[in-house]
Structure formats: C-alpha cells, structure tokens
Amino acid sequence: MSIRETVNNVHSHWMDAKGPESEVIVSSRVRVARNLSSMPFSHLLSDSDAREIIHSVMLATDHCDFREQVGNLELTEMSELTPVERQILVEKHLISPDLLENYIKKAVVLREDEVISIMVNEEDHLRLQCLLPGLQLKEAWDLINKLDDGLEKTLEFAYHENLGYLTACPTNVGTGLRASVMLHLPGLVLINRIRDVLGLVSKLGLAVRGLYGEGTEASGNLFQISNQVTLGQTEEDIINSLISVAGQIAASERAAREALIRERREHIEDRVGRAYGLLSHARIMTSEEAVRLLSDLRLGVSLKMIDFIPANLVTELMVMIRPAFLVKKAGKDISSFARDVMRAGLIREKLTGVRD
C-alpha cells in the first residue's frame, strides 16, 4: 500500500479485531528509540544534518537484504504530504503528533501493511514502531528486533557499554523500548472500578494515557497502558511484565462485563440498543458523542447482543469519524457543523450497509 492509499483508506491491520484478547485489548504496540552516533540529537540538528539522516534511512531501508528480512518499506518526507494527510497518519496511530511539529525536517517510513512504521527526526533520530491487533506484544517485539538488527547493518546507533542505547530523553536510555496496549474498558467504567484498577497500574510503574498517547485524555473508554522505565531492564522483562498486567486487566474487564450481564442486563441491553439506534438514525453527531456511542456499540458486539456488526468495523469507525478523515472525504476544509452532519451520515451508511 502506497502512502496515498494509506491516507485514503481508513483500515490498518491493527483494527482487525482478530488478535488474542481482542474483545478487550484492541492493539499492541512496541516502539524503540534509536539515534545515529555521528549526529547530535534531533533538537540540535541543522537542516543539512536532518536531511543526511533521512537520506541514510532511505538507503538502509532500500537495501535488498533488508527488504528480504523486513518487507517493502516506503519513505515519505512529511513535507510531501498535506496537513490533512499528516493528521490522518496520527489518527491511524501510524505516527506521533510530535512528528507534525517542524515537519520540514522529518519523514515517515511505512511497510505496505502498515504494521511497521519508522518516524525519522522526531524526538530521536529514529522511532521504530510495530502495531498489531489484540495482545501480541511478543510478536511485535520480534518484528521490531528484526527491523532494528537490519538497520544496524548499515547505520551505527549511539550506544554506551554501561547505559545502553542513548536517547534524547533520559527516561528512554537503556533499551529505548516503549511497549503499550490499548484497552477497551467500559465494564470497569460502568461498575466504577476503573480508578482503582488504573491506580494499581500506576503503582506498578506503568503509565496510563488516552487514545492518542501522552497528554491526551481517555475517550470511548479506551486507555493506553505502557512501561515508563527502560534502564536496567531487558526488552524481554519489559514485554513480559506488560503482558502480565494487560492480562490481569483484561480478566478484570471480563469479570465486570459478566457482573453487568448478571445484575443489570436490561440496563446494558437498553444502553447498547440506544447507541445503535442513535448511530444508525442520527443526522447530526459530534465527535465526542460518536465515540461514546461507538464504545457502547463495541461493548454490545463483544457481549453478542448485536451479532451482525463486526468488531473491526466499530474500530474503523472510531478513526473514520475523526476530523482529518472527514475533511479528506469532503475534499475541502469544512465547518465543525458540516463535519457533524457528515460524521452522522458516514456512520449511518456503514451501519446500514452491514445490516443489509
């Protein structure tokens, strides 16, 4: 899939809803930070240094041996994309919002299936990312490890014998690895246990963030859990610890859903039915209302209260209704009210198409 297809097509592999624990764990992400030993950190880069890094990454990813190991990757400079197209990459979780700042010096590398992405000249020279559906942190780490090894055959990364990989932010020094899972936790929210569970997660040294990472609030009952410490731990330690915690949270969410069905079944059925009714008939819908209702709909799908809507469609809709996708679909900049009308129409169209 080319970059143009990527920004015109809402679907990404991580939305498939076919991975382990996918009824609760939407996706798994592993990201590592790397810097070239011969260059200053990104915030000190000159324009020529930044371009040299982009060129070096392009040569490394274009090597035939690398392609055999990792697959075909396409490098695109951020300046080649429109503001809307750049924002779509953020909405699809393929790049971070930080890559939009001073984008002239930056680039993104994507594999055809969008499972692998490389952010060039973000906070670090390279941010290698793998994104998979469900609880697949080990599988994501295996892919990142292969990608990392392939790049190191051509690029020399900044590394200290005692400290490990050197990064712009001290919290990433060591392995440079950040692993995260995105969880859908409506059951824990509805039984008022979400603060207790997330509080325990924080005490374990893990970070809790919203849908789009650091600095964002949780919406649609979606939460990101990730490690905070990279120094003094091996990659396997980090991955295994997060897998264990994610599994426990998923078990708690399933128990909460079972309690809701046992004790408040009519209320949940009504909540899900109202969500479907509004989503399939409303003419105007804000982003906040749509995300909340889609969360209720996804709960109904996972509880098999609605059996004709695939879970992956609900996930796709959560991305499809974001502002940049709507502007892209309209082909021009549109007002907030026009987006609300288009959002409602798009949801109706997708849900009606499935029912028919």
URHUGI-V183177 format. One record per backbone hydrogen bond with DSSP energy under -1.0 kcal/mol. NH is the residue of the N-H (numbers start at 0). CO is the residue of the C=O. If there is no record, write none. Layout:
# URHUGI-V183177
NH/CO
NH/CO
This chain:
# URHUGI-V183177
5/1
6/2
8/4
14/11
15/12
21/18
23/20
24/20
25/181
26/181
27/131
28/179
29/129
30/177
31/127
32/175
33/125
36/155
38/35
43/40
44/41
49/45
50/46
51/47
52/48
53/49
54/50
55/51
56/52
57/53
58/54
59/55
60/56
61/57
66/62
67/63
68/64
69/65
70/66
73/109
75/107
77/105
79/76
80/77
85/81
86/82
87/83
88/84
89/85
90/86
91/87
92/89
93/88
94/88
98/95
99/96
100/97
104/101
105/102
106/119
107/75
108/117
109/73
110/115
111/71
113/110
116/128
117/108
118/126
119/106
120/124
121/123
125/33
126/118
127/31
128/116
129/29
130/114
131/27
133/25
134/19
135/133
139/135
140/136
141/137
142/138
143/139
144/140
145/141
146/142
147/143
148/144
149/145
150/146
151/147
153/150
154/150
157/34
159/163
163/159
164/173
165/157
171/168
172/169
173/164
174/229
177/30
179/28
180/224
181/26
182/222
183/23
184/220
188/184
189/185
190/186
191/188
192/187
193/187
196/192
197/193
198/194
199/195
200/196
201/197
202/198
203/199
204/201
205/200
206/225
208/223
209/215
212/209
215/212
221/218
222/182
223/208
224/180
225/206
226/178
237/233
238/234
239/235
240/236
241/237
242/238
243/239
244/240
245/241
246/242
247/243
248/244
249/245
250/246
251/247
252/248
253/249
254/250
255/251
256/252
257/253
258/254
259/255
260/256
261/257
262/258
263/259
267/263
268/264
269/265
270/266
271/267
272/268
273/269
274/270
275/271
276/272
277/273
278/274
279/275
281/277
284/339
289/285
290/286
291/287
292/288
293/289
294/290
295/291
296/292
297/293
298/294
299/295
300/296
301/297
302/298
303/300
304/299
305/299
313/309
314/310
315/311
316/312
317/313
319/315
320/316
321/318
325/321
326/322
327/323
328/324
329/325
330/326
338/334
339/335
340/336
341/337
342/338
343/339
344/340
345/341
346/342
347/343
348/344
349/345
350/346
351/347
352/348
353/349
354/350
355/351
